[in-house]
């Protein structure tokens, strides 16, 4: 059995205003992302299915041309290969789960 603690995992600066912490398992990757208000993750896609759970704040997603606003406690599923971006409307914390595991980050 593996146990993890976000307070003990390395913090990586992804882009200005966004940090991430990563947990890899054989079949999935789990991220904790912290956004400063105004931070923007540019439009992109990947073959992984993604579930984004907003723990704190407000985030605007664009997903395949549709604008989606999430508040704390809401969850968004991003299908495989879907074009998407995210912008923090206020300071925010997201937990993301990717399947299969993100081997490009290991």
C-alpha positions, 0 to 999 in steps of 0.5 A: 500500500502506498500513502502520500501527503501533499505537504511532502510532495515536491512543488513544480512551477508549470507556468507563471501563476500555476504550480503542480504536485504529481502522484503517479500510479501504474494506471493513473496520475493525480495532480494538485494544481494551485492557480493564482487569479488570472493564470491561464493554461493554454488550449491543448489536448491529450489522449488521457481522459481527465477529471478535474475537481475544483477544491477552492476558487473559481475556474473558467474552462473552455472545452471543445468550444464551450465555456464552463465555469466551475466553483469549489465542489464541482467536477468536470470530465474532459474526454480523451483528445478534447481541446481545452483550456483553463483560466483562474477567475480567483485563486484556485486549487484543482485536483486532476486525475488522468488515465492512463498514467501521464508517462510524459511527466515521469 
